Amino acid sequence: MRVFHRLLVMLGLFSCIIGLDTDFIDEEKAQKVISESGHTNNWAVLVSTSRFWFNYRHIANVLSLYRTVKRMGIPDSQIILMLADDIACNPRNAAPGTVFNNMNQAIDLYGDSIEVDYRGYDVTVENFIRLLTDRWDKDHPRTKRLLTDENSNIFIYMTGHGGNEFLKFQDAEEIGSYDIADAFAQMHEMKRYNEIFFMIDTCQANSMYERFYSPNILAVGSSKIDQSSYSHHSDLEIGVAVIDRFTYYTLDFLENIEQSSDATIEDLFDIYTFENIHSDPGFRTDLFKRDISTVKLTDFFGNVQKVIVDNVESDILYSANHDKSGNRIVLPAKEQQKNSTEKLLKRANIDQISYLKETKSTLVDLTPIQARLVAISGFVAILGLWLIAK
């Protein structure tokens, strides 16, 4: 029982410490947050399907989106990054360990905080499909899984070399439009998403989303069939193109967006003009149930934390720091600790007087001489026991 009593006291002290700055959200407000957004968490899957130095821009494309979604608040734990990762340390790189998306080299996209989940030859069609459908063995690391549910919004970005209804993976294999469409269908059946925003920057990109048939999927591509997807500009020091036009203008728009922005998907789509990207972009909205003019970009690019609805009236910490009207009780530290302890003891049906008697301790003040005598006595006793034992 004494252990239990001490735990209660510690809990009371803890409630005093955190109660001063803790805000609670009631059930009505929590339900409003969920109903307005339609989901409780955001994820991002970012894939560069190319490798080799001359495909520098594809690595820069995906790292640019990676930096943007992190800036908007999506944590690395909810971002899956797939890229060959052979550019930063390529012998041709004049600035080893760096990747840039602009000729002024203002921002190093590689940096120190990049977290690649699938690199090199792990970037395969099989792993991409397994990622979407979560078909892994039990030993597969959780950090490399897309742990979404029916309340998750997923932003999927792909870049590389493609053609009519296919996208190449590292010049070794291809993924077809039917493959992605069927993977999305499995995700829908398994309740692995609330909404999906699919974006692809490649030649003939629009052909990759034409086979989609699952609900709540929004798609955009950089070019129609028989059209190429063009690079924006080259860096003479690096010697290759550093970013594609479609991704460049996407970033140019998103860099002006904050986590509280009211900018919509329609606002983003308006920048995809032929004058900007030099090809005909495509949009797929018929599977999406919401009007894109009302869908905020932050519904996919921002971070929505999970909201746990609870009955705060029964919350012990809330009750210890609020009166019956729900007003916060602000007391001096000592008095607040005393009141919190009394409430906790009352809830646990512990007699306060008995508790105080049981936990009361008496402190004895010793003079320096008395303290030395106690220490010497203890030493002599230990020495005597050692001699007897020997």
N, C-alpha and C positions, 0 to 999 in steps of 0.2 A: 504493500500500500504506500510506503514512503516513496518508492520510486515513482508511483503513479502521481502522488502529490507534487513531487518535484517537477514532473513533466507538465502538470497543469500550471504551475508557477511560471515555467519557461514559456509556455504558450501564451500566458497572460502578458509577460514582458514583450514577447514577439508582436502581439497584437497592438501593444502600446507604441512600439517602434514604427510599425508599418501603417498603423491606422491614421497617422497624421496626413499622409500623402496619397492614400489609396482612394480611387474613384470607382464607383460601382455603376453598372448599367442595368436598369431593370428589364424585365421580360418584354415589355412593350417596345422599348427602344431597340432592344436586340433584334426583335422580329422585324422592325422597320428597316434596320440595316440590311438584313438578309433579303427582304422582299424587294428593296430598291435595287440592289446589285444583282440579285438572281443567283448568286454564288457566294462561296465563303473562302475560296483560295485560288490563286493564280499560279500557273506553271508555264515554263518556256522550254521548248525543244529547238535547239539551234544546230543546224547541220551544214557543214561544208563537205561536199562529196569529192573534192579535187585534191590532188597532191602535185608535187613538182614546182620548181621555182617560177616558171612562167604563169602559174595559176595563183600568183601572189594575191591578186585582188579578191579571190574567193575566200581566202583565209581572212583578209581584212574585212570583207563583208560581214562574215559571221561574228568576228570579234567586235565589230562595231555595234551590232545588235546586242551582243552579250553585255558590252559596257552600258548600253542604254537601258536595258531591262533591269540591270543591277542598280543603276542610278535612280530608276523609278521605284525601287523598293523590293523587287523580287529577290529573295536571298539565294545564295548558291545552292542551298539544299533543295530548292525548287526550280533549278535550271539544269538541264541536261545539255552539255556541250560536246559535240562530235566534230573533230577535225583531224587532218593528217598530222598537224603539228610539226611540219618539216621545214618551215620557213624561217622562224626566228633564229635557228642555229644552222641554217644552210650556209655552206662555204661561200656562196655568192653574196651573202648579206653583208653590206659594208658596215652596218651597225648591228653586230651580233646581239642576239637576245631581244630584238625589238621588231615590232610590226606597226606600220603606219598606214593611215587611210587618206592622207593628204600630203601634198608635196611640201608644205611648210613644216612637216614633221613635228607638229605642236603636241600631239598626244600619242604616247606609246601605248598601243592597244594591248600589248602582251603584258608588260608590267610585272608586278610581283604577286598580284592577287588573283591571277587567272586560275581557274580550276577546270581542267579538261577531264571529262568523264570517259570518253572513248577517243583514243588517239591512234594514229598510224593505221595498221591493218585491222584494228578492231572496228573501224568505220566500214561496216558492211551492210548489205541489204538485209541479211538475216538478223543482225543485231538491231537494226532500226525497226524492223517489224516486231521483233521480240520486245523491244522497248515499249512500243505503242500498246501492245496487247498484254504485256507483263507475263510473258511465257518464259520464265527462268527457272532454273533449279533452285533448291532451297539454300544453296551456298552462295548465290549471287549477291554481291554487296548491295545494301539498301541505298547507298549513295549513287548507285548506277541504275536505279529503277525509277520509273515514272509512277510514283505512288499517289495517283489521282483517284477521285471518287466522283459520284454523281453531282457534286457541288463544285467541281473544278472547272475553271476556264483555262484553256490551253492555247498558247501562241506557238505555232510551229513555223519555223523559217528554214528554207532550204536554198542552197546556192551551189552552182557547179555548171557542168556542161550537159546539155540535154538536147532532145529532138522531139519529134512528134510522139507524144505519150510515153516518153521514157526519160530517165535521168541517169547519167553514168555515175558509178561509184568508183573513183580512183582508177579509171581506165581499165578496170578488171571485170566489172559486172554492171548490170543495169537494173533499175527498179521501174516498173511500169505503172501507169495511171490506175489500172485495175488493182494492182497490189496495194496501193495506198488506200483506194476506195474500200477494198475489202477489210483492211486493217481498221479503218474508221468504223465500219459496220460492226466488227467484233467489239470494238471499244464501246459502241452504243449498247450492244447487247449485254455487255459486262458492266454497264453503268460506270464507265470510267471517265466521263466528262459531262459537263453541263453545256458548254459551248466551245467550239474550236474556231480559231482564226488562223487560216492556212495562207502563208505568203511564200512565193517562190520567185527567185530571180535567176533565170537561165534562158537560153534560146528556146523559142516555142513553148514558153512556160505555161501559157493558158491551157494547153492541151492536157496538162497534168491534173487539173481539177474537174475536167468535163465528165468523168465517170463517177464522181461522188454521188451517193444516193442516201446517205444517212442524214438525219435531221440536225438542226442547230449548228451547221457548219458554214462559215463565211470564208471566201477564198479570193485572193488577188494574185495576178501573175504579171510579169514584166513585158511579155511579148506574145503576139498571137502566132498561129501556125505559119511556118515559112518565114518568120522574122527572127532576127538575132537580138540578143540582149547585149548592149554596148557598154564598154568601159567609159568612165567619166574623164579621167586624165591620168597621165603618167608622172612618175618622179624620175627626173634625169639622173639623180645620184643612185637611186635603186635600180633604174634601168627597165622597169616594167610598169604596167598599169597598176594602180593601188586601190581602186574601188570601181564598182559598176555604177552606171547612171541611176538605175532604179533604186538601188540601196542608198546612193548618195542623197537623193532628194527625200527619201524616207527619213534618213537621219537628220537632214537639214530641218525637217518639220518636227521630229520628235525631240530634238535638242532644246526646243523652245517650250516643251511641255513639262509641267510639274505634276507632282502626285495629286494635287487638288484641282487640276485643270478640268474644264468642262468641254474641251475639244472632243469632237466626235469622229467616228470612223469615216463619215461622209466628208469631213474636213480634210482628212488624210487622203482620201481618194481623189479629191479635187486637185491635188498637186500633181497627179500622174497624168500629165499632158504629153502629147507627142513632141511639143517644143522642148520639154524637159528631158524626157528619157529616150527620144528618137525612135520609139517603137510604139505599138498600140497595146496599152495595158488591157487586162481583162479582169472582170469582176463576176463573182458568183454569189448572188444573194438570195436566190429562190429557196434554198434550203434553210435559210436563217429566218426565224420567226419574228425577230424584232426589226423595227425600222432603223436603218443604219444612221439616220439623222439624229436619233435619240440615244445611240449606243456610244458611251464615252470610251475614249481610247484607254483610259485607266482601268476599264473592265478587263483588259487583257495585258496591258503593259505595266500597270501599277501593281501594288501589293495589297491584297485584301486578307487580313488576318482572320482566322477562325473565331467565331463568336459562340461562346458557350452560354446558353440561356439557363439561368439558375434562379431559384427563389431566394432572394437576398434576405427575406425576413427570418429565415432559419439559419442564415450564415452566422457562425459564432463570432467572427471578427467584426462583422457589420453590427451585430447586436451589442457588442462590447463598446462600440464607439459612437452609437447613435441612440437618441431617445425614441419614444414610441411614435413620435410624429415624423421620424426619419431625419431629424436634424442632427448634424454632427456635434458631438460633445467635445468641447475644447477645454481641457483642464491642465493645471500644472503637472509636470511629469510624475512627481511622487504621488499626488492624489489620483491621477489617472491610473497609475500602476495599482494602487490600493483598490480602486473601484473595479478595475478589470479583474483582479484576483478574486474579489468578493463575488462578482457575477459568475466567474468560472466555478468557484466552490459551490455556489448555490445550484448551478446547473448539474453538477456532479453529485449533489446531495451529500456534501461533506460538511460536518460540523466545524465551523470556523474556529471556535475556541480550542477544540481538540486538535485541530490542524496546527494552530499556532504553538500549542504546548509541545506537540510531537516534533515540530521542525525548529523549535527554539534552540539556539546554541549560545553558550556562555563563553565569552572571551576573557582570558585571564591576563592581566598586565604583569610582566616580570621585569625586575630591575636587571641591569647588566650582570651583576654578580650572581643573581639567582639563575639567569639564563646560562651562565658558564657552569654553575654547579649541576644543572639539569643535563647539560651536554656531557660533562665529565662523568656523571653517574651512568648515563646511557652508554658511553664508551667502555666504562669499567664492566658493566653488565654484559655487553657483547663480547668483550675480551674474556670474561670468566666462562661464558658459554663455549667459546672457541677452545679454551684450555681443557675444559671438561670433556668436550667431544674428542679432542686429540688424545 
